[in-house]
Amino acid sequence: DAYDYSKAQVPGPLTPEMEARQAMRKREQKAARRQREEQQRKQREQEEREREEQQRFVALSDREKRALAAEQRLAAQLGVPTLRTPGSVDLSAPRCWSCGTSL
């Protein structure tokens, strides 16, 4: 009674419904943040794999690059998907021969 709360625009006490809404909003925000972090982690992993593939491709000799390109063309003509073994170079997209960046 000592203060005029309406004039100071101080809201009233929290009701159980308001507390439940705030708790729900915080849970949703936390879930959204976890999902964003998971997407960022997957993005970083994808970028790291791409960098590794790029480095592997750059390390190949010109002869090996030509052989890979020929294998890719042959597989495309036959309609056979290219097989990838661990440590092999990804042939899903053409790459720049000098820097290895996917075109």
N, C-alpha and C positions, 0 to 999 in steps of 0.2 A: 504493500500500500504506500510505501514511502516514495516509490518512483512511478512515473507514467510510462509503462512498457509499450503502450500503443503509440505514443508520441515518439518514442525512441525506436520504434519499428523492430522490437525484439519479438521473435516468434514465441509461441506458446510451448509448453512442454511436449516432448515427443510421445506420440501415442504408440501402442504396440504395432499397429499397422505401418506407421512410418518407420519404426525400427526394423521391421521385417523387410520393408522395401529397400532400406539402406543396406541391410545385410545381403539381400538378393543382388543388388547392384554391385556390391563389392565382390561377391562370388563370381558374377558375370565378368567383371573387369579383370579379376585374377585369371579366369579361364581364358579370356581373350589375350591377356598378356602371355600366358603360357603357350597358347597357339601361335602367337606372333614370334615368340622366341624359338619355337620348334621350326617354324618356317624359315627363320633367319639361319638357324643351324643347318637345315637342309640346303639352303642356298649357298652357305659357305662351303659345305662339303662338295656340292656340285661344282662350284668355282675351283676348289682345290683339285678335284678330279680332272677338270678341263685343263688346268695349268700343268698337271702331271702328263696328260695326254699330249699337250702341246710340246712339252720338253722332250718327251719320247720321240715325237715326230721330227722335231728339229735335230735330234741326235742321229737320225737315220741318214745313211748315205744317199746320194742321188739315185744310185742304182736300186736301193731298197724302196725308195719313194716311187720310182717308176714301176717297180714290180707290184707294189700295193695298189697303185692306180690301175694297172692292167687287171689285177685280180678283181678290183671293184667293178670295172667295166664288164668283165666276163660274167660276174655274178649278176649284174644288172640285166645283161642280155638273156641269161638263162632264167632269171626270175628267182634265183636262189638267194636266201638271206645270207649275209656274210657271217661266218663264225668268228667269235672273239674268244681268245684264250687269255688267261691272266697274263698281264704284261704286254699284250698286243696293243697296237694302235687302233683307235676308233676310226672306222671308215664310213661312219654314217653321214658325214658331210665332207666336202672337199676342203683342203687346207692350203694355206699359203706355203709355198715351198721354202721360202727364206725364213719366216718367223714361226710357222706352224699354227697360226691363228685360223680358227674355223671360219670358212667363208659362208 
